[in-house]
Amino acid sequence: MTKPNSEEPLPNIVVFFTEGFSARNTDIFNSDYKNLTPNLKKFAQHAMVVDNYFNHTAATYRGLHGQICSIYPKYGGVGGWHDNYKNLPKTNYFCLPHLLKLHGYHTYFATSQFRTITFLDEMLAQLGFDRTFMAEDFLFDYLPGEKAIRREGISDQQLFRGLIQLFKRHEHNLDLQPFFIGIYNLETHAFLDVKDDGKRYGDGTNSSLNTIHNLDDAFGKFWNYFIHSPYSENTIIIFTADHAHYHDKPFIRAFAKPTKFKRPYQRIFVDQIPLIIYDPTRKLPKSFDAQFSTSVDFTPSLAHYLGLNNIDNPFMGYSIFEKQHHNREINKGVASIGNKTFIIDKKSIHKGSPGSFTGPYREDLSKLHNFFSHIHQLEVENRIWKQ
């Protein structure tokens, strides 16, 4: 992998934090379903595909917060940001937007939900983003005359059409400050199916296959615009997920059977997720082995990849590109969701919770649980970062 040229202007960065998306549900990693994600497969042919990379927490609030701030967050949506926001302790975080702004970036985030439905915009503002684009913004500014197809907000097809219009409108600003934009869709969420504007898969009877295939179709339209736009010369695109797909019944029916994916499916909320990096400014290998790293490493890895100065920070993850990290003898990942702790090794994902720490990693799981409890207490007491 070539190093970034410090004399070149910093690239723009677009990150798709795709809702509930596992590596096993893509044509890139699994050939169980022909042409389930042909556009992602085409995109990956121009990019570096990171293998053995897992989500470190769930669900969406923890997944986004945890990656952007390289932390194992205490609060999720239920009981936290979504329905208890006003009572949450005010914690100072140092996150990816804060780091990027030190290097001249504008930072944005786009999501398909209405402000009245979610507290993602409040959370993202607290994590340092300059502006958040919500469903209302897309409908008013970039999808004139359209109405939201879903109760919660705009559909994936609408979101990606809106993104194309957003990017087109700012093509003339490419000589200004570099930008980072994170993007979160909704329609691949468990228990949902596509609406009338969605592209179904096969006979259309499996909602998980439908939403995955539809997301791929919408992404393909954006990718086709992007590669023919001025952004294609100086903008990095990263495709990843907020967390793995939840084990709802349609997903289990599709992927729990014997599969061509290298790991058997376990009905837990931790799985290998995609991390695919397209960078027109550097020559990248076709693949990279993350050796069971997790998404807590996302922000340190991106900072390292961009060649940003290593400054004091509270990040709990490491760069997957660090030689010391890559050559470590103990190739295991760690995930935490609520009071459940997970250890990921080559063969399996091992789970433990208070009162049920069993198996070969029972002592490690117990110690990790105590460690995460301590971290959560520091978060509540606002001792994560400088006040």
C-alpha positions in Angstrom: 0.0 0.0 0.0 1.5 3.3 -1.0 1.7 6.1 1.5 -0.2 9.4 1.1 1.7 12.3 -0.4 1.9 15.0 2.3 2.3 17.6 -0.5 -1.0 16.7 -2.1 -4.3 18.3 -0.9 -6.3 16.1 1.5 -9.0 14.1 -0.3 -12.7 14.3 0.4 -14.1 11.3 2.2 -17.5 9.6 1.8 -18.4 6.8 4.2 -21.5 4.7 3.9 -22.4 3.3 7.3 -24.9 1.0 5.9 -27.7 -0.1 8.2 -27.4 -3.7 9.4 -25.2 -5.1 6.7 -23.0 -8.2 7.0 -20.2 -9.4 4.7 -22.0 -12.7 4.2 -25.0 -11.0 2.5 -22.8 -9.6 -0.4 -21.6 -11.1 -3.6 -18.1 -9.9 -2.7 -17.8 -12.5 0.1 -20.5 -15.0 -0.6 -21.8 -16.5 -3.8 -25.0 -18.1 -2.3 -27.3 -15.8 -4.2 -26.5 -14.9 -7.7 -26.5 -11.1 -8.4 -27.8 -10.2 -5.0 -25.3 -7.3 -4.8 -23.8 -6.9 -8.4 -23.2 -3.2 -8.0 -21.2 -3.6 -4.8 -19.2 -6.3 -6.4 -18.4 -4.0 -9.3 -17.5 -1.2 -6.9 -15.2 -3.7 -5.0 -13.3 -4.5 -8.2 -12.0 -0.9 -8.1 -11.3 -0.9 -4.4 -9.5 -2.6 -1.6 -11.6 -5.2 0.2 -10.8 -5.7 3.9 -11.4 -9.2 5.2 -11.9 -10.5 8.7 -13.4 -7.3 10.0 -16.3 -7.4 12.5 -18.7 -5.0 14.2 -17.7 -4.2 17.8 -21.1 -3.2 19.1 -24.8 -2.7 18.1 -27.3 -1.4 17.3 -27.3 1.8 15.3 -26.7 4.5 18.0 -23.9 2.5 19.6 -22.6 1.4 16.1 -22.2 4.9 14.8 -21.1 6.4 18.0 -18.6 3.6 18.7 -17.0 3.8 15.2 -16.9 7.6 15.0 -15.4 8.0 18.5 -13.5 4.7 18.7 -15.3 3.7 21.9 -17.6 1.0 23.4 -20.5 3.3 24.2 -22.8 2.7 27.2 -25.9 4.1 25.6 -27.8 2.7 22.6 -31.1 3.9 21.3 -33.6 2.2 23.6 -33.2 3.6 27.1 -30.5 6.0 25.8 -30.3 8.5 22.9 -33.6 7.7 21.4 -36.0 7.7 24.3 -34.0 9.2 27.2 -31.9 11.9 25.5 -32.8 14.7 27.9 -31.7 12.7 30.9 -28.4 11.5 29.5 -25.2 12.9 31.2 -23.4 15.4 29.1 -20.1 13.8 28.1 -17.3 15.5 26.2 -16.2 13.2 23.4 -13.2 13.6 21.0 -14.2 11.9 17.8 -13.4 11.7 14.1 -15.1 15.1 13.2 -13.0 16.9 15.9 -9.8 15.3 14.5 -10.7 16.1 10.9 -11.5 19.7 11.6 -8.0 20.1 13.0 -6.9 19.4 9.5 -9.3 21.7 7.7 -12.2 19.4 6.9 -15.9 20.3 6.9 -17.8 17.4 8.4 -21.3 16.3 7.5 -23.6 13.4 8.1 -26.7 12.4 6.1 -29.5 10.1 7.1 -32.9 9.2 5.7 -34.9 9.7 8.9 -37.1 12.6 10.0 -35.9 14.7 12.8 -39.1 14.0 14.7 -38.5 10.2 14.5 -34.9 10.0 15.6 -32.3 11.5 17.9 -29.5 10.7 15.6 -29.1 14.4 14.7 -28.7 15.3 18.4 -26.1 12.6 18.9 -24.2 13.4 15.8 -24.0 17.1 16.8 -22.6 16.1 20.1 -20.0 14.0 18.3 -18.8 17.1 16.5 -20.4 17.1 13.0 -20.9 20.6 11.5 -24.2 19.7 9.9 -26.6 16.8 9.6 -28.8 16.3 6.5 -32.1 14.7 7.4 -35.2 13.5 5.4 -36.7 16.9 5.6 -33.6 18.5 4.0 -33.5 16.0 1.1 -37.3 16.4 0.4 -37.1 20.2 0.5 -33.8 20.8 -1.3 -32.9 17.8 -3.4 -36.1 15.8 -4.1 -38.6 18.6 -5.0 -42.1 17.5 -5.4 -41.5 14.1 -3.7 -43.1 12.8 -0.5 -41.4 10.4 1.9 -42.3 6.8 1.0 -41.8 5.5 4.5 -43.3 6.7 7.8 -39.8 7.0 9.3 -38.4 9.0 6.4 -37.2 8.6 2.8 -36.6 5.2 1.2 -33.1 4.1 0.2 -33.9 4.9 -3.5 -34.9 8.4 -2.5 -31.8 8.8 -0.3 -29.4 7.9 -3.0 -31.2 10.1 -5.6 -31.0 12.9 -3.1 -27.3 12.3 -2.5 -26.7 12.5 -6.3 -28.4 15.9 -6.4 -26.6 17.1 -3.3 -23.2 16.1 -4.8 -24.1 17.7 -8.2 -25.0 20.9 -6.5 -21.6 21.2 -5.0 -19.4 20.1 -7.9 -18.2 23.7 -8.3 -16.9 23.8 -4.7 -14.2 21.1 -5.1 -11.4 23.6 -4.8 -12.6 24.7 -1.3 -12.0 22.9 2.0 -12.0 19.1 1.9 -15.1 17.4 3.3 -16.1 14.3 5.2 -19.6 13.0 4.9 -21.0 9.9 6.7 -24.2 8.4 5.3 -26.7 6.2 7.0 -29.7 4.6 5.3 -32.6 2.9 6.9 -34.3 0.4 4.7 -31.9 -2.5 5.2 -33.0 -2.5 8.9 -34.3 -5.8 10.2 -38.1 -6.4 10.0 -38.5 -4.0 7.1 -39.3 -4.7 3.4 -39.0 -2.4 0.4 -41.8 -0.1 -0.6 -43.2 0.4 -4.1 -40.1 2.1 -5.3 -37.8 -0.7 -4.2 -36.2 -3.4 -6.3 -37.1 -6.9 -5.1 -34.9 -9.9 -5.3 -36.0 -13.0 -7.2 -39.7 -13.8 -6.4 -39.7 -11.0 -3.8 -40.8 -13.2 -0.9 -37.8 -12.7 1.4 -37.7 -9.2 2.8 -34.1 -9.3 3.8 -33.0 -10.3 0.3 -35.2 -7.6 -1.1 -33.8 -4.8 1.1 -30.2 -5.9 0.5 -30.7 -6.1 -3.3 -32.5 -2.8 -3.3 -29.7 -1.1 -1.4 -27.3 -2.4 -3.9 -29.4 -1.1 -6.8 -29.6 2.4 -5.2 -25.8 2.4 -4.4 -25.1 1.4 -8.0 -26.9 4.5 -9.3 -24.8 6.7 -7.0 -21.6 4.9 -8.0 -22.3 5.3 -11.7 -22.8 9.1 -11.1 -19.7 9.3 -9.0 -17.2 7.7 -11.4 -18.3 10.1 -14.1 -18.2 13.2 -11.9 -15.3 15.5 -10.8 -15.3 13.8 -7.4 -13.9 10.7 -8.9 -10.4 12.2 -8.9 -10.0 13.3 -5.3 -12.7 11.6 -3.2 -12.3 8.4 -1.2 -15.4 6.2 -0.9 -15.6 3.7 2.0 -18.4 1.2 2.2 -19.0 -0.3 5.6 -21.9 -0.9 8.1 -23.1 0.5 11.4 -23.3 -3.1 12.6 -24.0 -6.6 11.3 -27.5 -7.6 10.1 -29.8 -8.5 13.0 -31.0 -12.2 13.1 -34.6 -11.7 12.2 -36.5 -14.6 10.6 -36.1 -13.7 6.9 -32.3 -13.2 7.3 -32.0 -16.5 9.2 -34.0 -18.3 6.4 -31.6 -16.8 3.8 -28.2 -17.2 5.5 -28.4 -19.7 8.5 -28.4 -22.7 6.2 -25.1 -24.3 5.0 -23.4 -21.5 3.0 -20.5 -20.8 0.8 -19.4 -18.1 3.2 -16.3 -19.1 5.1 -17.8 -18.9 8.6 -21.0 -20.7 9.8 -23.8 -18.3 10.8 -24.3 -17.7 14.5 -27.6 -16.1 15.7 -26.0 -13.2 17.5 -25.6 -9.5 16.7 -21.9 -9.8 15.9 -20.6 -10.9 12.5 -18.1 -10.0 9.8 -19.0 -6.7 8.1 -17.8 -5.1 4.9 -15.0 -2.6 4.8 -14.2 -1.6 1.2 -12.0 1.4 0.4 -12.0 3.1 -3.0 -9.2 5.7 -3.3 -8.3 7.3 -6.7 -5.3 9.1 -5.1 -3.4 6.0 -4.2 -2.5 2.5 -5.4 -4.1 0.0 -3.1 -3.8 -3.8 -3.0 -7.0 -5.7 -3.9 -7.4 -7.1 -0.4 -6.2 -6.6 3.1 -6.5 -9.0 6.1 -7.7 -7.2 9.3 -7.1 -10.3 11.4 -10.3 -10.2 13.4 -10.1 -6.5 14.1 -13.4 -4.7 14.8 -15.1 -1.5 14.0 -13.8 0.2 17.2 -10.6 0.5 15.0 -12.4 2.5 12.3 -11.4 6.0 13.3 -7.8 5.2 14.2 -7.4 3.3 11.0 -8.8 6.2 8.9 -6.6 8.7 10.6 -3.5 6.5 10.0 -4.6 5.9 6.4 -4.8 9.6 5.8 -1.4 10.2 7.3 -2.8 12.6 10.0 -0.5 13.5 12.9 -0.8 11.2 15.9 -2.0 13.5 18.7 -3.4 12.8 22.2 -6.8 11.1 21.9 -9.1 8.8 23.9 -9.5 6.2 21.1 -9.9 2.6 22.3 -9.1 1.1 19.0 -5.9 0.7 16.9 -5.2 1.2 13.3 -5.6 -2.0 11.4 -2.7 -0.8 9.2 -0.2 -0.6 12.1 2.4 -3.3 11.7 2.5 -4.0 15.4 -1.3 -4.5 15.3 -1.3 -6.5 12.1 1.5 -8.8 13.3 0.1 -9.4 16.8 0.3 -12.9 18.0 -3.3 -13.0 19.5 -5.6 -12.6 16.6 -8.9 -12.1 18.4 -11.5 -9.4 18.2 -13.7 -8.1 21.0 -17.3 -6.8 20.9 -19.6 -5.5 23.6 -23.4 -5.0 23.4 -25.2 -4.0 26.6 -24.1 -6.4 29.2 -23.0 -9.1 26.7 -19.3 -9.5 25.8 -17.9 -11.3 22.8 -14.5 -12.7 21.7 -14.0 -13.4 18.0 -11.4 -16.0 16.9 -10.8 -17.9 13.7 -13.5 -20.5 14.3 -16.3 -18.8 16.3 -17.7 -15.9 18.2 -17.8 -16.6 21.9 -20.5 -14.9 24.0 -20.7 -14.2 27.8 -22.8 -12.2 30.2 -22.9 -11.9 34.0 -23.8 -15.3 35.4 -23.0 -17.1 32.2 -19.3 -16.8 31.4 -18.5 -20.2 30.1 -16.3 -21.9 27.5 -12.6 -21.5 26.7 -12.6 -17.7 27.2 -14.7 -17.5 30.3 -12.0 -15.7 32.4 -11.3 -13.3 29.5 -15.0 -12.6 29.0 -15.5 -11.9 32.7 -12.5 -9.5 32.8 -13.6 -7.8 29.6 -17.1 -7.3 31.0 -15.6 -5.6 34.1 -13.4 -3.5 31.9 -16.3 -2.3 29.8 -18.4 -1.6 32.9 -15.5 0.7 34.1 -15.4 2.5 30.8 -19.1 3.0 30.9 -18.9 4.5 34.3 -16.1 6.9 33.1 -18.4 7.9 30.3 -21.3 8.7 32.7 -18.9 10.7 34.9 -17.6 12.7 31.8 -14.1 11.4 32.3 -13.6 10.1 28.8 -11.8 13.2 27.5 -10.6 16.6 28.7 -13.3 18.9 30.1 
